[in-house]
């Protein structure tokens, strides 16, 4: 769900990343756009997890990358920032 939107946002973020990897100074306008786009991606990921659409497989969360954010997911459905797939309390 929302794959087209997420892909379009990722393309725009990639363009901005290329622009700033050349040493360009970050503009207020681009910073606002980056903040908005990353917030949308995070909101969509949360929505999909709440609706049971994200990485749910027969009652347990599958390990692997989220289709929406590309982040690793644990069995309990929490994003893993450090690669640790243990349960969060």
C-alpha positions in Angstrom: 0.0 0.0 0.0 1.3 3.5 -0.8 4.2 2.0 -2.8 4.0 4.7 -5.5 4.0 7.5 -3.0 6.9 6.0 -1.1 9.0 5.4 -4.2 8.4 9.0 -5.4 9.5 10.4 -2.0 12.6 8.2 -2.1 13.5 9.5 -5.6 13.2 13.1 -4.3 15.3 12.3 -1.3 17.9 10.7 -3.5 18.1 13.8 -5.6 18.5 16.0 -2.6 21.2 13.6 -1.2 23.1 13.9 -4.5 22.8 17.7 -4.4 24.2 17.9 -0.8 26.9 15.2 -1.2 28.7 17.7 -3.5 29.1 20.1 -0.5 26.2 22.4 -1.3 25.0 24.3 1.8 21.6 23.1 3.1 18.8 25.5 2.4 15.9 26.2 4.8 13.5 25.2 2.0 15.2 21.9 1.3 15.4 21.1 5.0 11.7 21.7 5.4 11.0 19.4 2.4 13.3 16.7 3.8 11.5 16.9 7.2 8.1 16.7 5.5 9.0 13.7 3.3 10.7 11.7 6.1 7.7 12.4 8.3 5.3 11.1 5.6 7.4 7.9 5.2 7.3 7.4 9.0 3.6 8.0 9.1 2.9 5.5 6.3 5.0 2.9 8.0 3.1 3.4 11.3 -0.2 3.2 9.5 0.7 0.0 7.8 1.9 -1.6 11.0 -1.3 -0.6 12.8 -3.4 -2.0 10.0 -1.5 -5.2 9.9 -0.3 -4.7 6.3 3.4 -4.5 7.0 5.4 -7.6 7.1 2.7 -9.7 8.8 2.8 -13.4 8.0 0.5 -15.9 9.7 0.5 -14.4 13.1 4.2 -13.4 13.5 6.2 -10.7 12.0 8.7 -11.9 9.4 12.3 -10.6 9.7 13.5 -8.6 6.8 13.3 -5.1 5.4 10.1 -3.1 5.4 8.7 -2.4 1.9 7.9 1.1 3.0 11.0 2.4 4.8 13.7 -0.2 3.9 14.5 -0.5 7.6 15.0 -4.0 9.2 12.0 -5.2 11.1 11.9 -7.7 14.0 9.5 -10.5 14.6 7.4 -8.2 16.8 7.2 -5.6 14.2 9.5 -2.9 15.6 12.1 -1.3 13.3 15.6 -2.3 14.2 18.1 0.6 14.1 21.1 -1.3 15.5 20.5 -4.7 13.8 19.4 -6.3 17.1 16.3 -8.3 16.5 15.4 -8.8 20.2 12.1 -7.8 21.7 11.7 -4.2 23.0 9.9 -3.6 26.2 
